[in-house]
């Protein structure tokens, strides 16, 4: 009995696919917590559902490893010759039932990890970020979040500091410039030329919320 248990533990710890599932579960859980902290939203129902799903995934893997250990099933025996040839070239000569489901679980967790990474605000080029968000919207509804809407609105409420364009200011009427100068508390006199007033206004740093 001790030997069987020892062999089972050795199989678990030495299986790359099982380790990948465990690492994905840990990473997804950590990123999910960081996302909840960022948005200040701790949804208990989503958290409980996600926790139950992850525990079920791990338990099923543990059970299927035991089944593979007793039965020795090879999923690749059902694959066609071309698929087997590709996998063999990658160094995968056999694929147990547990390993097959591990691949499925890793792919599922990968979409959830990408969603949490995106919602945590990890830096990505804008175009790529939008494409990933669109892909995730079609691939998973785990958190019931519209990723495209979330990403497009990620910059709302952010403040930008800069200067008004002198050329555009010079196209405005003198009366409009006077009102703008009053609002920005720019000192001027009634006989200040339009161009000079525009330059004074452009020199003032303006903060705008977008």
GIWOTA-V754980 format. One record per pair of residues at least 4 apart in sequence whose C-alpha atoms are under 6 Angstrom apart, sorted by the first residue. I is the first residue (numbers start at 1). GAP is how many residues later the second one is. D is the distance in whole Angstrom. If there is no record, write none. Layout:
# GIWOTA-V754980
i: {I;I}
gap: {GAP;GAP}
d: {D;D}
This chain:
# GIWOTA-V754980
i: {2;10;17;17;21;24;28;28;31;32;35;36;36;36;44;46;56;60;61;64;65;67;68;68;73;74;74;74;75;75;76;84;87;88;88;95;106;116;117;118;124;125;133;133;134;136;137;147;156;157;157;158;158;159;159;160;160;161;161;162;162;163;163;163;164;166;166;166;169;170;174;177;181;181}
gap: {4;4;82;85;85;4;4;85;85;84;85;4;5;6;4;4;4;4;37;34;33;4;4;5;23;20;21;22;20;21;19;4;5;4;5;4;4;4;5;4;5;4;14;15;14;4;10;4;54;52;53;51;52;49;50;47;48;45;46;43;44;39;42;43;38;32;33;36;29;28;20;4;4;5}
d: {6;6;6;6;6;6;6;5;6;6;5;5;5;6;6;6;6;6;6;5;5;6;5;6;6;6;5;5;5;6;6;6;5;5;5;6;6;6;6;6;6;6;5;5;6;6;6;6;6;6;6;6;6;5;4;6;5;6;4;5;5;6;5;6;5;6;6;6;5;6;6;6;6;5}
